[in-house]
């Protein structure tokens, strides 16, 4: 076994064990703050939170175990692909379960005498459009440039598609309805953060495609830009959380 294979297995085992533990905590989570699958539906309905935690916990545990078991047999790119697919499927299923349980609980309640305040969905259309453009450009670079044949670059496009799907979910008000007075600031901040990350990924692919033999200085500069984009995206997300009322 060479050093690369050993490093790959250690990475998969470490991440897989971490995900299995996180999934177990999620599965057993009740009302602990910051633990479990938390979206607007789960804050509004205890039943939705309990069911969503069960689904997301089981999905996360399965993802972790698959990483550990398959790490000796699959290359790194396929392990990352497995991670994206399993976690993405888990998020979607947990969201659908939480939405269904919340709507079922609401249907069993008596209608109020006065209608409640209507929640306007956050306007994230421009962020969805921008991310669609970035993802399309990345895909075009892979098809037409010198990036063909490298599955690692395909994973970047898949990651961008996953971020785009998450941003689409923010257009659903109840996904980010966490504060008592929902204004959509948290959803908008999350959408902006995902757009920054998607743009950074497209920039990376463009540099690799246009300058395949770039100097190490370009690589260092690109790394600094990437780190800056990640920190800026995190800053946007945290700031919007504060503005929404969660601090």
C-alpha positions in Angstrom: 0.0 0.0 0.0 1.5 3.3 -1.1 1.4 6.6 0.9 -1.5 8.0 -1.2 -3.7 5.0 -0.6 -3.0 5.1 3.1 -3.8 8.8 3.3 -7.0 8.3 1.3 -8.2 5.5 3.7 -7.3 7.5 6.8 -9.2 10.5 5.4 -12.2 8.4 4.6 -12.1 6.6 8.0 -11.8 9.9 9.9 -14.6 11.6 8.0 -16.7 8.5 8.1 -16.5 8.1 11.8 -17.2 11.8 12.3 -20.3 11.6 10.1 -21.5 8.4 11.9 -21.2 10.1 15.3 -22.8 13.3 14.0 -25.6 11.2 12.5 -26.1 9.3 15.8 -26.4 12.7 17.7 -28.8 13.9 15.1 -30.9 10.8 15.4 -31.2 11.1 19.2 -31.5 15.0 19.2 -34.6 16.5 20.8 -34.7 20.1 21.7 -30.9 20.7 22.1 -29.9 24.0 20.4 -27.6 23.6 17.4 -27.9 19.8 17.2 -30.0 18.0 14.6 -31.5 18.9 11.3 -32.7 22.5 11.8 -34.8 24.4 9.3 -37.9 26.5 9.7 -40.3 23.5 9.7 -38.5 21.8 12.5 -38.6 25.0 14.7 -42.4 25.4 14.1 -43.3 21.8 14.7 -41.8 19.3 17.2 -43.2 16.5 15.2 -41.5 17.7 12.0 -38.2 18.1 13.9 -38.4 14.6 15.4 -39.1 12.9 12.0 -36.5 15.0 10.1 -33.8 14.2 12.7 -34.5 10.5 12.3 -34.2 10.7 8.5 -31.1 12.9 8.5 -29.5 11.0 11.3 -29.9 7.6 9.6 -28.8 9.1 6.2 -25.7 10.6 7.8 -24.8 7.4 9.6 -25.1 5.4 6.4 -22.9 7.9 4.6 -20.2 7.6 7.2 -20.3 3.8 7.2 -20.1 3.7 3.4 -17.1 5.9 3.4 -15.3 3.7 5.9 -16.2 0.4 4.2 -15.6 1.5 0.6 -12.4 3.5 1.2 -10.0 0.6 0.4 -11.8 -0.1 -2.9 -12.8 3.3 -4.4 -10.5 6.2 -5.6 -10.6 9.5 -3.9 -12.8 11.1 -6.6 -15.4 8.4 -6.3 -15.4 8.7 -2.5 -16.1 12.4 -2.8 -18.8 11.8 -5.3 -20.3 9.3 -2.9 -20.2 11.9 -0.1 -21.9 14.5 -2.2 -24.7 12.2 -3.4 -25.4 10.6 0.0 -25.5 13.9 1.9 -27.4 15.7 -0.8 -30.0 12.9 -0.9 -30.2 13.0 2.9 -30.8 16.8 3.0 -33.6 16.5 0.4 -35.3 13.6 2.1 -35.1 15.3 5.5 -36.5 18.5 4.1 -39.4 16.7 2.4 -40.2 14.7 5.5 -40.2 17.9 7.7 -42.4 19.7 5.2 -44.9 16.8 5.1 -45.1 16.4 8.9 -45.5 20.2 9.4 -48.3 20.4 6.8 -50.0 17.3 8.3 -49.9 18.8 11.8 -51.2 22.1 10.6 -54.1 20.4 8.7 -55.2 18.8 12.0 -55.5 22.2 13.8 -58.6 24.3 13.8 -58.4 27.3 11.5 -57.7 30.6 13.4 -60.4 33.3 13.5 -58.0 35.8 12.0 -55.5 34.9 9.3 -51.8 35.1 10.4 -49.2 37.3 8.9 -48.3 36.3 5.4 -44.7 35.3 5.0 -43.2 36.7 1.8 -40.6 34.4 0.2 -37.1 35.9 0.0 -36.1 37.1 -3.4 -33.1 35.0 -4.4 -33.7 34.9 -8.1 -30.6 36.8 -9.1 -28.4 34.5 -7.0 -30.0 31.4 -8.6 -29.4 33.0 -12.1 -25.8 33.8 -11.2 -25.0 30.4 -9.9 -26.7 28.8 -13.0 -24.3 30.9 -15.1 -21.2 29.9 -13.1 -22.2 26.2 -13.2 -22.8 26.4 -16.9 -19.4 28.1 -17.5 -17.7 25.4 -15.5 -19.4 22.7 -17.4 -18.5 24.3 -20.7 -14.8 24.6 -19.6 -14.8 20.9 -18.9 -16.3 20.0 -22.3 -14.3 22.4 -24.4 -11.1 23.0 -22.5 -8.2 21.0 -21.3 -10.1 19.7 -18.3 -11.5 16.6 -20.0 -10.9 13.3 -18.4 -10.3 14.5 -14.9 -13.1 13.5 -12.6 -11.9 15.9 -10.0 -13.1 18.8 -12.1 -16.5 17.1 -12.6 -16.9 16.9 -8.9 -16.5 20.7 -8.7 -19.4 21.1 -11.1 -21.4 18.6 -9.1 -20.6 20.7 -5.9 -21.8 23.9 -7.7 -25.0 22.1 -8.7 -25.5 21.1 -5.1 -25.0 24.7 -3.9 -27.5 25.8 -6.5 -30.1 23.3 -5.3 -29.5 24.6 -1.7 -30.0 28.1 -2.9 -33.3 27.2 -4.6 -34.5 25.9 -1.2 -33.9 29.3 0.4 -36.7 30.6 -1.8 -39.0 28.6 0.4 -39.7 30.9 3.4 -40.2 28.2 5.9 -36.8 26.7 5.3 -35.1 29.8 6.9 -38.0 31.0 9.1 -36.0 30.7 12.3 -36.6 34.0 14.0 -40.0 35.1 15.4 -40.1 38.1 13.0 -39.0 36.5 9.8 -37.6 39.0 7.2 -35.7 36.7 5.0 -32.2 38.2 5.8 -30.8 34.9 6.8 -32.0 33.3 3.5 -30.6 36.1 1.4 -27.2 35.9 3.3 -27.0 32.2 2.7 -27.8 32.7 -1.0 -25.1 35.4 -1.4 -22.6 33.1 0.4 -23.3 30.2 -2.0 -23.0 32.5 -5.0 -19.5 33.7 -3.8 -18.4 30.0 -3.4 -19.8 29.1 -6.8 -18.0 32.0 -8.5 -14.7 31.0 -6.8 -15.0 27.4 -8.1 -15.6 28.7 -11.7 -12.5 31.0 -11.3 -10.4 28.0 -10.3 -11.5 26.0 -13.3 -11.0 28.9 -15.6 -7.4 29.5 -14.4 -6.6 25.8 -14.8 -8.1 25.6 -18.2 -6.5 28.8 -19.6 -3.1 28.5 -17.8 -2.5 24.8 -17.4 1.3 25.4 -16.9 1.0 28.4 -14.6 3.8 29.3 -12.2 3.6 28.3 -8.6 3.0 32.0 -7.8 -0.4 31.8 -9.6 -1.3 28.7 -7.6 -0.5 30.5 -4.3 -2.5 33.6 -5.4 -5.4 31.4 -6.4 -5.3 29.7 -3.0 -5.4 33.0 -1.2 -8.3 34.1 -3.3 -10.1 30.9 -2.5 -9.5 31.2 1.2 -10.7 34.9 1.0 -13.9 33.8 -0.7 -14.6 31.1 1.9 -14.0 33.5 4.8 -16.1 36.2 3.1 -18.9 33.7 2.5 -18.8 32.7 6.1 -18.9 36.3 7.2 -22.0 37.0 5.0 -23.8 34.0 6.4 -23.0 34.9 10.0 -23.9 38.5 9.5 -27.2 37.7 8.0 -27.9 35.3 10.9 -27.4 38.2 13.3 -29.6 40.5 11.3 -32.4 37.9 11.2 -32.4 37.7 15.0 -30.3 34.7 15.8 -27.1 35.7 17.6 
